[in-house]
Amino acid sequence: MTRRTALVAAAELLAWWVVLALLWLVFISTVDTLERVVGASAAAVGALLARAGRRAVSWR
């Protein structure tokens, strides 16, 4: 993996994480520390799965 592909992968994961974390915050009713931790964790898992799924569909 070159430096460029690593940066692209990191940027894609960050973009997915931001979108999923914001979506989590929109759907919950109360925002406290535990909800933020759970949302961030769920968004991280979702970002990894979204990137893996996208790579599986468009294999390069």
CHARMM internal coordinates of N, CA and C (Angstrom, degrees):
IC EDIT
DIST 1 N 1 CA 1.4468
DIST 1 CA 1 C 1.5309
ANGL 1 N 1 CA 1 C 108.02
DIST 1 C 2 N 1.2918
ANGL 1 CA 1 C 2 N 115.30
DIHE 1 N 1 CA 1 C 2 N 124.58
DIST 2 N 2 CA 1.4569
ANGL 1 C 2 N 2 CA 119.40
DIHE 1 CA 1 C 2 N 2 CA 179.31
DIST 2 CA 2 C 1.5228
ANGL 2 N 2 CA 2 C 110.15
DIHE 1 C 2 N 2 CA 2 C -81.41
DIST 2 C 3 N 1.3144
ANGL 2 CA 2 C 3 N 114.90
DIHE 2 N 2 CA 2 C 3 N 170.31
DIST 3 N 3 CA 1.4616
ANGL 2 C 3 N 3 CA 120.43
DIHE 2 CA 2 C 3 N 3 CA 179.80
DIST 3 CA 3 C 1.5225
ANGL 3 N 3 CA 3 C 110.88
DIHE 2 C 3 N 3 CA 3 C -62.34
DIST 3 C 4 N 1.3243
ANGL 3 CA 3 C 4 N 116.36
DIHE 3 N 3 CA 3 C 4 N -39.50
DIST 4 N 4 CA 1.4667
ANGL 3 C 4 N 4 CA 120.40
DIHE 3 CA 3 C 4 N 4 CA -179.26
DIST 4 CA 4 C 1.5247
ANGL 4 N 4 CA 4 C 111.52
DIHE 3 C 4 N 4 CA 4 C -65.16
DIST 4 C 5 N 1.3178
ANGL 4 CA 4 C 5 N 117.63
DIHE 4 N 4 CA 4 C 5 N -45.08
DIST 5 N 5 CA 1.4605
ANGL 4 C 5 N 5 CA 119.63
DIHE 4 CA 4 C 5 N 5 CA -179.66
DIST 5 CA 5 C 1.5241
ANGL 5 N 5 CA 5 C 111.27
DIHE 4 C 5 N 5 CA 5 C -68.08
DIST 5 C 6 N 1.3204
ANGL 5 CA 5 C 6 N 117.07
DIHE 5 N 5 CA 5 C 6 N -32.35
DIST 6 N 6 CA 1.4649
ANGL 5 C 6 N 6 CA 120.11
DIHE 5 CA 5 C 6 N 6 CA 176.42
DIST 6 CA 6 C 1.5317
ANGL 6 N 6 CA 6 C 110.38
DIHE 5 C 6 N 6 CA 6 C -66.40
DIST 6 C 7 N 1.3248
ANGL 6 CA 6 C 7 N 117.35
DIHE 6 N 6 CA 6 C 7 N -40.20
DIST 7 N 7 CA 1.4679
ANGL 6 C 7 N 7 CA 120.83
DIHE 6 CA 6 C 7 N 7 CA 177.98
DIST 7 CA 7 C 1.5272
ANGL 7 N 7 CA 7 C 111.43
DIHE 6 C 7 N 7 CA 7 C -67.19
DIST 7 C 8 N 1.3209
ANGL 7 CA 7 C 8 N 116.59
DIHE 7 N 7 CA 7 C 8 N -39.38
DIST 8 N 8 CA 1.4654
ANGL 7 C 8 N 8 CA 120.32
DIHE 7 CA 7 C 8 N 8 CA 177.92
DIST 8 CA 8 C 1.5270
ANGL 8 N 8 CA 8 C 110.07
DIHE 7 C 8 N 8 CA 8 C -65.08
DIST 8 C 9 N 1.3173
ANGL 8 CA 8 C 9 N 117.25
DIHE 8 N 8 CA 8 C 9 N -41.94
DIST 9 N 9 CA 1.4652
ANGL 8 C 9 N 9 CA 121.05
DIHE 8 CA 8 C 9 N 9 CA 178.47
DIST 9 CA 9 C 1.5232
ANGL 9 N 9 CA 9 C 110.90
DIHE 8 C 9 N 9 CA 9 C -64.34
DIST 9 C 10 N 1.3187
ANGL 9 CA 9 C 10 N 117.11
DIHE 9 N 9 CA 9 C 10 N -42.38
DIST 10 N 10 CA 1.4621
ANGL 9 C 10 N 10 CA 120.74
DIHE 9 CA 9 C 10 N 10 CA 178.87
DIST 10 CA 10 C 1.5254
ANGL 10 N 10 CA 10 C 111.13
DIHE 9 C 10 N 10 CA 10 C -65.57
DIST 10 C 11 N 1.3224
ANGL 10 CA 10 C 11 N 116.87
DIHE 10 N 10 CA 10 C 11 N -40.16
DIST 11 N 11 CA 1.4621
ANGL 10 C 11 N 11 CA 120.53
DIHE 10 CA 10 C 11 N 11 CA 178.31
DIST 11 CA 11 C 1.5238
ANGL 11 N 11 CA 11 C 111.09
DIHE 10 C 11 N 11 CA 11 C -65.21
DIST 11 C 12 N 1.3262
ANGL 11 CA 11 C 12 N 116.80
DIHE 11 N 11 CA 11 C 12 N -39.46
DIST 12 N 12 CA 1.4601
ANGL 11 C 12 N 12 CA 120.00
DIHE 11 CA 11 C 12 N 12 CA 178.54
DIST 12 CA 12 C 1.5232
ANGL 12 N 12 CA 12 C 111.14
DIHE 11 C 12 N 12 CA 12 C -65.76
DIST 12 C 13 N 1.3324
ANGL 12 CA 12 C 13 N 116.43
DIHE 12 N 12 CA 12 C 13 N -43.64
DIST 13 N 13 CA 1.4631
ANGL 12 C 13 N 13 CA 119.72
DIHE 12 CA 12 C 13 N 13 CA 177.64
DIST 13 CA 13 C 1.5266
ANGL 13 N 13 CA 13 C 111.21
DIHE 12 C 13 N 13 CA 13 C -62.58
DIST 13 C 14 N 1.3060
ANGL 13 CA 13 C 14 N 117.17
DIHE 13 N 13 CA 13 C 14 N -41.37
DIST 14 N 14 CA 1.4611
ANGL 13 C 14 N 14 CA 120.55
DIHE 13 CA 13 C 14 N 14 CA 178.86
DIST 14 CA 14 C 1.5203
ANGL 14 N 14 CA 14 C 111.31
DIHE 13 C 14 N 14 CA 14 C -64.51
DIST 14 C 15 N 1.3166
ANGL 14 CA 14 C 15 N 116.83
DIHE 14 N 14 CA 14 C 15 N -41.88
DIST 15 N 15 CA 1.4691
ANGL 14 C 15 N 15 CA 120.26
DIHE 14 CA 14 C 15 N 15 CA 179.07
DIST 15 CA 15 C 1.5271
ANGL 15 N 15 CA 15 C 110.76
DIHE 14 C 15 N 15 CA 15 C -63.31
DIST 15 C 16 N 1.3311
ANGL 15 CA 15 C 16 N 117.47
DIHE 15 N 15 CA 15 C 16 N -45.01
DIST 16 N 16 CA 1.4667
ANGL 15 C 16 N 16 CA 120.73
DIHE 15 CA 15 C 16 N 16 CA 177.62
DIST 16 CA 16 C 1.5207
ANGL 16 N 16 CA 16 C 110.26
DIHE 15 C 16 N 16 CA 16 C -61.83
DIST 16 C 17 N 1.3430
ANGL 16 CA 16 C 17 N 116.84
DIHE 16 N 16 CA 16 C 17 N -43.26
DIST 17 N 17 CA 1.4532
ANGL 16 C 17 N 17 CA 120.51
DIHE 16 CA 16 C 17 N 17 CA -178.49
DIST 17 CA 17 C 1.5253
ANGL 17 N 17 CA 17 C 111.15
DIHE 16 C 17 N 17 CA 17 C -61.92
DIST 17 C 18 N 1.3174
ANGL 17 CA 17 C 18 N 117.18
DIHE 17 N 17 CA 17 C 18 N -44.47
DIST 18 N 18 CA 1.4676
ANGL 17 C 18 N 18 CA 120.73
DIHE 17 CA 17 C 18 N 18 CA -179.67
DIST 18 CA 18 C 1.5293
ANGL 18 N 18 CA 18 C 110.46
DIHE 17 C 18 N 18 CA 18 C -61.49
DIST 18 C 19 N 1.3176
ANGL 18 CA 18 C 19 N 117.01
DIHE 18 N 18 CA 18 C 19 N -47.08
DIST 19 N 19 CA 1.4652
ANGL 18 C 19 N 19 CA 120.64
DIHE 18 CA 18 C 19 N 19 CA -179.17
DIST 19 CA 19 C 1.5242
ANGL 19 N 19 CA 19 C 110.89
DIHE 18 C 19 N 19 CA 19 C -61.89
DIST 19 C 20 N 1.3179
ANGL 19 CA 19 C 20 N 116.99
DIHE 19 N 19 CA 19 C 20 N -46.57
DIST 20 N 20 CA 1.4615
ANGL 19 C 20 N 20 CA 120.31
DIHE 19 CA 19 C 20 N 20 CA -177.97
DIST 20 CA 20 C 1.5304
ANGL 20 N 20 CA 20 C 112.13
DIHE 19 C 20 N 20 CA 20 C -69.34
DIST 20 C 21 N 1.3304
ANGL 20 CA 20 C 21 N 117.91
DIHE 20 N 20 CA 20 C 21 N -36.95
DIST 21 N 21 CA 1.4649
ANGL 20 C 21 N 21 CA 120.44
DIHE 20 CA 20 C 21 N 21 CA 178.11
DIST 21 CA 21 C 1.5244
ANGL 21 N 21 CA 21 C 110.54
DIHE 20 C 21 N 21 CA 21 C -66.81
DIST 21 C 22 N 1.3228
ANGL 21 CA 21 C 22 N 117.31
DIHE 21 N 21 CA 21 C 22 N -41.43
DIST 22 N 22 CA 1.4656
ANGL 21 C 22 N 22 CA 119.65
DIHE 21 CA 21 C 22 N 22 CA 177.31
DIST 22 CA 22 C 1.5244
ANGL 22 N 22 CA 22 C 111.11
DIHE 21 C 22 N 22 CA 22 C -65.39
DIST 22 C 23 N 1.3080
ANGL 22 CA 22 C 23 N 116.75
DIHE 22 N 22 CA 22 C 23 N -39.15
DIST 23 N 23 CA 1.4554
ANGL 22 C 23 N 23 CA 120.16
DIHE 22 CA 22 C 23 N 23 CA 177.42
DIST 23 CA 23 C 1.5286
ANGL 23 N 23 CA 23 C 110.65
DIHE 22 C 23 N 23 CA 23 C -62.68
DIST 23 C 24 N 1.3143
ANGL 23 CA 23 C 24 N 117.22
DIHE 23 N 23 CA 23 C 24 N -40.23
DIST 24 N 24 CA 1.4564
ANGL 23 C 24 N 24 CA 121.41
DIHE 23 CA 23 C 24 N 24 CA 177.07
DIST 24 CA 24 C 1.5322
ANGL 24 N 24 CA 24 C 110.02
DIHE 23 C 24 N 24 CA 24 C -60.39
DIST 24 C 25 N 1.3233
ANGL 24 CA 24 C 25 N 116.87
DIHE 24 N 24 CA 24 C 25 N -46.18
DIST 25 N 25 CA 1.4665
ANGL 24 C 25 N 25 CA 120.56
DIHE 24 CA 24 C 25 N 25 CA -178.89
DIST 25 CA 25 C 1.5235
ANGL 25 N 25 CA 25 C 111.94
DIHE 24 C 25 N 25 CA 25 C -64.77
DIST 25 C 26 N 1.3158
ANGL 25 CA 25 C 26 N 117.74
DIHE 25 N 25 CA 25 C 26 N -31.48
DIST 26 N 26 CA 1.4614
ANGL 25 C 26 N 26 CA 120.80
DIHE 25 CA 25 C 26 N 26 CA 178.15
DIST 26 CA 26 C 1.5265
ANGL 26 N 26 CA 26 C 110.53
DIHE 25 C 26 N 26 CA 26 C -68.74
DIST 26 C 27 N 1.3145
ANGL 26 CA 26 C 27 N 117.32
DIHE 26 N 26 CA 26 C 27 N -37.25
DIST 27 N 27 CA 1.4578
ANGL 26 C 27 N 27 CA 120.81
DIHE 26 CA 26 C 27 N 27 CA -173.74
DIST 27 CA 27 C 1.5303
ANGL 27 N 27 CA 27 C 115.27
DIHE 26 C 27 N 27 CA 27 C -84.58
DIST 27 C 28 N 1.3269
ANGL 27 CA 27 C 28 N 118.41
DIHE 27 N 27 CA 27 C 28 N -18.14
DIST 28 N 28 CA 1.4609
ANGL 27 C 28 N 28 CA 118.60
DIHE 27 CA 27 C 28 N 28 CA -179.41
DIST 28 CA 28 C 1.5210
ANGL 28 N 28 CA 28 C 109.67
DIHE 27 C 28 N 28 CA 28 C -88.51
DIST 28 C 29 N 1.3129
ANGL 28 CA 28 C 29 N 115.68
DIHE 28 N 28 CA 28 C 29 N 156.70
DIST 29 N 29 CA 1.4607
ANGL 28 C 29 N 29 CA 119.52
DIHE 28 CA 28 C 29 N 29 CA -176.07
DIST 29 CA 29 C 1.5277
ANGL 29 N 29 CA 29 C 112.16
DIHE 28 C 29 N 29 CA 29 C -91.92
DIST 29 C 30 N 1.3330
ANGL 29 CA 29 C 30 N 117.79
DIHE 29 N 29 CA 29 C 30 N -37.83
DIST 30 N 30 CA 1.4584
ANGL 29 C 30 N 30 CA 120.76
DIHE 29 CA 29 C 30 N 30 CA 179.29
DIST 30 CA 30 C 1.5207
ANGL 30 N 30 CA 30 C 109.19
DIHE 29 C 30 N 30 CA 30 C -118.21
DIST 30 C 31 N 1.3021
ANGL 30 CA 30 C 31 N 115.33
DIHE 30 N 30 CA 30 C 31 N 144.02
DIST 31 N 31 CA 1.4653
ANGL 30 C 31 N 31 CA 119.81
DIHE 30 CA 30 C 31 N 31 CA -179.91
DIST 31 CA 31 C 1.5196
ANGL 31 N 31 CA 31 C 108.09
DIHE 30 C 31 N 31 CA 31 C -115.60
DIST 31 C 32 N 1.3282
ANGL 31 CA 31 C 32 N 116.14
DIHE 31 N 31 CA 31 C 32 N 102.61
DIST 32 N 32 CA 1.4517
ANGL 31 C 32 N 32 CA 120.71
DIHE 31 CA 31 C 32 N 32 CA 173.41
DIST 32 CA 32 C 1.5278
ANGL 32 N 32 CA 32 C 108.36
DIHE 31 C 32 N 32 CA 32 C -125.01
DIST 32 C 33 N 1.3041
ANGL 32 CA 32 C 33 N 117.10
DIHE 32 N 32 CA 32 C 33 N -178.48
DIST 33 N 33 CA 1.4633
ANGL 32 C 33 N 33 CA 121.03
DIHE 32 CA 32 C 33 N 33 CA -173.77
DIST 33 CA 33 C 1.5225
ANGL 33 N 33 CA 33 C 112.26
DIHE 32 C 33 N 33 CA 33 C -61.26
DIST 33 C 34 N 1.3231
ANGL 33 CA 33 C 34 N 116.65
DIHE 33 N 33 CA 33 C 34 N -44.03
DIST 34 N 34 CA 1.4567
ANGL 33 C 34 N 34 CA 119.42
DIHE 33 CA 33 C 34 N 34 CA -179.30
DIST 34 CA 34 C 1.5259
ANGL 34 N 34 CA 34 C 111.64
DIHE 33 C 34 N 34 CA 34 C -62.50
DIST 34 C 35 N 1.3217
ANGL 34 CA 34 C 35 N 117.19
DIHE 34 N 34 CA 34 C 35 N -41.88
DIST 35 N 35 CA 1.4695
ANGL 34 C 35 N 35 CA 120.74
DIHE 34 CA 34 C 35 N 35 CA 177.90
DIST 35 CA 35 C 1.5204
ANGL 35 N 35 CA 35 C 111.20
DIHE 34 C 35 N 35 CA 35 C -62.52
DIST 35 C 36 N 1.3121
ANGL 35 CA 35 C 36 N 117.89
DIHE 35 N 35 CA 35 C 36 N -37.83
DIST 36 N 36 CA 1.4718
ANGL 35 C 36 N 36 CA 120.74
DIHE 35 CA 35 C 36 N 36 CA 177.88
DIST 36 CA 36 C 1.5213
ANGL 36 N 36 CA 36 C 111.47
DIHE 35 C 36 N 36 CA 36 C -66.00
DIST 36 C 37 N 1.3243
ANGL 36 CA 36 C 37 N 116.91
DIHE 36 N 36 CA 36 C 37 N -41.39
DIST 37 N 37 CA 1.4680
ANGL 36 C 37 N 37 CA 120.71
DIHE 36 CA 36 C 37 N 37 CA 179.58
DIST 37 CA 37 C 1.5256
ANGL 37 N 37 CA 37 C 110.59
DIHE 36 C 37 N 37 CA 37 C -66.06
DIST 37 C 38 N 1.3174
ANGL 37 CA 37 C 38 N 116.32
DIHE 37 N 37 CA 37 C 38 N -46.34
DIST 38 N 38 CA 1.4699
ANGL 37 C 38 N 38 CA 120.61
DIHE 37 CA 37 C 38 N 38 CA 179.15
DIST 38 CA 38 C 1.5251
ANGL 38 N 38 CA 38 C 110.13
DIHE 37 C 38 N 38 CA 38 C -63.53
DIST 38 C 39 N 1.3225
ANGL 38 CA 38 C 39 N 117.19
DIHE 38 N 38 CA 38 C 39 N -43.36
DIST 39 N 39 CA 1.4624
ANGL 38 C 39 N 39 CA 120.99
DIHE 38 CA 38 C 39 N 39 CA 179.23
DIST 39 CA 39 C 1.5103
ANGL 39 N 39 CA 39 C 112.70
DIHE 38 C 39 N 39 CA 39 C -63.19
DIST 39 C 40 N 1.3247
ANGL 39 CA 39 C 40 N 116.74
DIHE 39 N 39 CA 39 C 40 N -42.77
DIST 40 N 40 CA 1.4651
ANGL 39 C 40 N 40 CA 120.68
DIHE 39 CA 39 C 40 N 40 CA 178.88
DIST 40 CA 40 C 1.5234
ANGL 40 N 40 CA 40 C 110.89
DIHE 39 C 40 N 40 CA 40 C -64.87
DIST 40 C 41 N 1.3283
ANGL 40 CA 40 C 41 N 116.34
DIHE 40 N 40 CA 40 C 41 N -39.90
DIST 41 N 41 CA 1.4624
ANGL 40 C 41 N 41 CA 119.97
DIHE 40 CA 40 C 41 N 41 CA 179.05
DIST 41 CA 41 C 1.5270
ANGL 41 N 41 CA 41 C 111.68
DIHE 40 C 41 N 41 CA 41 C -67.82
DIST 41 C 42 N 1.3121
ANGL 41 CA 41 C 42 N 115.85
DIHE 41 N 41 CA 41 C 42 N -44.92
DIST 42 N 42 CA 1.4627
ANGL 41 C 42 N 42 CA 119.54
DIHE 41 CA 41 C 42 N 42 CA 178.69
DIST 42 CA 42 C 1.5239
ANGL 42 N 42 CA 42 C 111.07
DIHE 41 C 42 N 42 CA 42 C -64.30
DIST 42 C 43 N 1.3207
ANGL 42 CA 42 C 43 N 116.99
DIHE 42 N 42 CA 42 C 43 N -37.76
DIST 43 N 43 CA 1.4617
ANGL 42 C 43 N 43 CA 120.58
DIHE 42 CA 42 C 43 N 43 CA 178.17
DIST 43 CA 43 C 1.5271
ANGL 43 N 43 CA 43 C 111.00
DIHE 42 C 43 N 43 CA 43 C -66.69
DIST 43 C 44 N 1.3226
ANGL 43 CA 43 C 44 N 117.38
DIHE 43 N 43 CA 43 C 44 N -36.25
DIST 44 N 44 CA 1.4697
ANGL 43 C 44 N 44 CA 120.60
DIHE 43 CA 43 C 44 N 44 CA 178.23
DIST 44 CA 44 C 1.5261
ANGL 44 N 44 CA 44 C 110.85
DIHE 43 C 44 N 44 CA 44 C -65.49
DIST 44 C 45 N 1.3215
ANGL 44 CA 44 C 45 N 116.19
DIHE 44 N 44 CA 44 C 45 N -44.65
DIST 45 N 45 CA 1.4741
ANGL 44 C 45 N 45 CA 120.03
DIHE 44 CA 44 C 45 N 45 CA 177.58
DIST 45 CA 45 C 1.5233
ANGL 45 N 45 CA 45 C 109.86
DIHE 44 C 45 N 45 CA 45 C -63.51
DIST 45 C 46 N 1.3112
ANGL 45 CA 45 C 46 N 116.64
DIHE 45 N 45 CA 45 C 46 N -43.75
DIST 46 N 46 CA 1.4618
ANGL 45 C 46 N 46 CA 120.89
DIHE 45 CA 45 C 46 N 46 CA 178.58
DIST 46 CA 46 C 1.5093
ANGL 46 N 46 CA 46 C 112.35
DIHE 45 C 46 N 46 CA 46 C -62.53
DIST 46 C 47 N 1.3282
ANGL 46 CA 46 C 47 N 117.23
DIHE 46 N 46 CA 46 C 47 N -38.79
DIST 47 N 47 CA 1.4663
ANGL 46 C 47 N 47 CA 120.69
DIHE 46 CA 46 C 47 N 47 CA 178.41
DIST 47 CA 47 C 1.5243
ANGL 47 N 47 CA 47 C 111.29
DIHE 46 C 47 N 47 CA 47 C -64.43
DIST 47 C 48 N 1.3196
ANGL 47 CA 47 C 48 N 116.43
DIHE 47 N 47 CA 47 C 48 N -41.69
DIST 48 N 48 CA 1.4721
ANGL 47 C 48 N 48 CA 119.54
DIHE 47 CA 47 C 48 N 48 CA 177.89
DIST 48 CA 48 C 1.5233
ANGL 48 N 48 CA 48 C 111.23
DIHE 47 C 48 N 48 CA 48 C -64.11
DIST 48 C 49 N 1.3201
ANGL 48 CA 48 C 49 N 116.39
DIHE 48 N 48 CA 48 C 49 N -42.92
DIST 49 N 49 CA 1.4650
ANGL 48 C 49 N 49 CA 119.92
DIHE 48 CA 48 C 49 N 49 CA 179.55
DIST 49 CA 49 C 1.5317
ANGL 49 N 49 CA 49 C 111.78
DIHE 48 C 49 N 49 CA 49 C -68.52
DIST 49 C 50 N 1.3257
ANGL 49 CA 49 C 50 N 117.33
DIHE 49 N 49 CA 49 C 50 N -36.65
DIST 50 N 50 CA 1.4681
ANGL 49 C 50 N 50 CA 120.09
DIHE 49 CA 49 C 50 N 50 CA 178.47
DIST 50 CA 50 C 1.5224
ANGL 50 N 50 CA 50 C 110.69
DIHE 49 C 50 N 50 CA 50 C -65.71
DIST 50 C 51 N 1.3296
ANGL 50 CA 50 C 51 N 116.88
DIHE 50 N 50 CA 50 C 51 N -41.42
DIST 51 N 51 CA 1.4662
ANGL 50 C 51 N 51 CA 119.80
DIHE 50 CA 50 C 51 N 51 CA 178.43
DIST 51 CA 51 C 1.5222
ANGL 51 N 51 CA 51 C 110.64
DIHE 50 C 51 N 51 CA 51 C -66.64
DIST 51 C 52 N 1.3176
ANGL 51 CA 51 C 52 N 116.77
DIHE 51 N 51 CA 51 C 52 N -42.07
DIST 52 N 52 CA 1.4706
ANGL 51 C 52 N 52 CA 119.94
DIHE 51 CA 51 C 52 N 52 CA 178.60
DIST 52 CA 52 C 1.5191
ANGL 52 N 52 CA 52 C 111.10
DIHE 51 C 52 N 52 CA 52 C -63.86
DIST 52 C 53 N 1.3168
ANGL 52 CA 52 C 53 N 117.05
DIHE 52 N 52 CA 52 C 53 N -40.98
DIST 53 N 53 CA 1.4558
ANGL 52 C 53 N 53 CA 120.84
DIHE 52 CA 52 C 53 N 53 CA 178.69
DIST 53 CA 53 C 1.5138
ANGL 53 N 53 CA 53 C 112.57
DIHE 52 C 53 N 53 CA 53 C -65.88
DIST 53 C 54 N 1.3257
ANGL 53 CA 53 C 54 N 116.11
DIHE 53 N 53 CA 53 C 54 N -40.60
DIST 54 N 54 CA 1.4606
ANGL 53 C 54 N 54 CA 119.40
DIHE 53 CA 53 C 54 N 54 CA 178.80
DIST 54 CA 54 C 1.5236
ANGL 54 N 54 CA 54 C 110.72
DIHE 53 C 54 N 54 CA 54 C -65.96
DIST 54 C 55 N 1.3190
ANGL 54 CA 54 C 55 N 116.64
DIHE 54 N 54 CA 54 C 55 N -39.99
DIST 55 N 55 CA 1.4665
ANGL 54 C 55 N 55 CA 119.43
DIHE 54 CA 54 C 55 N 55 CA 178.58
DIST 55 CA 55 C 1.5172
ANGL 55 N 55 CA 55 C 111.52
DIHE 54 C 55 N 55 CA 55 C -68.14
DIST 55 C 56 N 1.3259
ANGL 55 CA 55 C 56 N 117.85
DIHE 55 N 55 CA 55 C 56 N -33.48
DIST 56 N 56 CA 1.4651
ANGL 55 C 56 N 56 CA 120.80
DIHE 55 CA 55 C 56 N 56 CA 178.99
DIST 56 CA 56 C 1.5154
ANGL 56 N 56 CA 56 C 111.01
DIHE 55 C 56 N 56 CA 56 C -67.85
DIST 56 C 57 N 1.3241
ANGL 56 CA 56 C 57 N 117.17
DIHE 56 N 56 CA 56 C 57 N -35.23
DIST 57 N 57 CA 1.4635
ANGL 56 C 57 N 57 CA 120.93
DIHE 56 CA 56 C 57 N 57 CA -179.19
DIST 57 CA 57 C 1.5226
ANGL 57 N 57 CA 57 C 110.90
DIHE 56 C 57 N 57 CA 57 C -77.40
DIST 57 C 58 N 1.3339
ANGL 57 CA 57 C 58 N 116.51
DIHE 57 N 57 CA 57 C 58 N -40.70
DIST 58 N 58 CA 1.4707
ANGL 57 C 58 N 58 CA 119.86
DIHE 57 CA 57 C 58 N 58 CA -178.71
DIST 58 CA 58 C 1.5244
ANGL 58 N 58 CA 58 C 109.50
DIHE 57 C 58 N 58 CA 58 C -116.11
DIST 58 C 59 N 1.3037
ANGL 58 CA 58 C 59 N 115.77
DIHE 58 N 58 CA 58 C 59 N 68.60
DIST 59 N 59 CA 1.4708
ANGL 58 C 59 N 59 CA 121.67
DIHE 58 CA 58 C 59 N 59 CA -177.55
DIST 59 CA 59 C 1.5129
ANGL 59 N 59 CA 59 C 110.42
DIHE 58 C 59 N 59 CA 59 C -65.19
DIST 59 C 60 N 1.3527
ANGL 59 CA 59 C 60 N 115.85
DIHE 59 N 59 CA 59 C 60 N 131.57
DIST 60 N 60 CA 1.4601
ANGL 59 C 60 N 60 CA 120.77
DIHE 59 CA 59 C 60 N 60 CA 177.70
DIST 60 CA 60 C 1.4995
ANGL 60 N 60 CA 60 C 110.09
DIHE 59 C 60 N 60 CA 60 C -122.73
END
COOR INIT
IC SEED 1 N 1 CA 1 C
IC BUILD
